[in-house]
Amino acid sequence: MHYREWRPHPSLRADIECLWMVSDRRVRANRPPDRIVPDGCPELIVHLGDCFSRRVGGRWRRQPRAFLAGTLSRPWLVRGGSRVRTWGVRFRPGAVTRYLPLDMAKAADREVELPRLMRPFAAGLAAADRGDRAFAFANRWLMERRVATPTSHLARKCVQAILRARGRERIGDLASRLGVHPRRIERAFARELGIRPKLFARIVRLQAALHALGRSESAVDWALEAGYFDQAHMARDFRVVAGRMPRGSRDADGEMARHFTAPARLLAYLEGE
């Protein structure tokens, strides 16, 4: 598969990490699956080729043609169709409600179709035909969708603090430092991300560990550097959040998914760039 990213228009970069496209000129049946590791970033997905399928309860369930993938709390196993041409818009954690009227608590771990919004978006991408033209259309559509009122200042401030701390700061300590009750942070995260702040910190800590993969020969040193109590603690988080063992190869996550956990992407994610 060929994967390509575009940086969004400067006016969108505080809310949107990138626009991306994955495609394959070859028609292939029985593609191997991709493991999508949670990163706190909801995504708009449009399948212009065959729809992907997702493993749900032991069965492969076909995804909608256009949808929002809500914030993930667990890994998704997805599989491309015979003809692959898929677009994605990757929102930064907590930013999607500036563009879509959603209760993010109801969108977590789900494909949300939003047909009145997504059909025109999918049709515009299909009509644009080429990558650069489709990118320009997506930028215009997003700028038109953005509302003037920003998302919760508290949620955004907490997201930035958790990213800076690489997920190591306790939520209670963060609340004390910001002078708010932890319940206020819980409510802000429920509205803007759809997951609890403690889970988001856990996801960020795992992303930081993935970024450091291979830098340390000792698994114990790697675990402690990433903020885990010990090697067993890190292994447990990897099994639950990433669905694989810590030393697993990025390439084993799949032809598409390996780009999502590439070191350069993870560094930019952790730095909020």
Secondary structure, 3 states (H helix, E strand, C coil): CEEEEECCCHHHCCCEEEEEEEEECCCCCCCCCEEECCCCCCEEEEECCCCCEEEECCEEEECCCEEEECCCCCCEEEECCCCEEEEEEEECCCCHHHCCCCCHHHCCCCEECCHHHHHHHHHHHHHHCCHHHHHHHHHHHHHHHCCCCCCCHHHHHHHHHHHHCCCCCCHHHHHHHHCCCHHHHHHHHHHHCCCCHHHHHHHHHHHHHHHCCCCCCCHHHHHHHCCCCCHHHHHHHHHHHHCCCCCCCHHHHCCCHHHHCCHHHHHHHHHCC
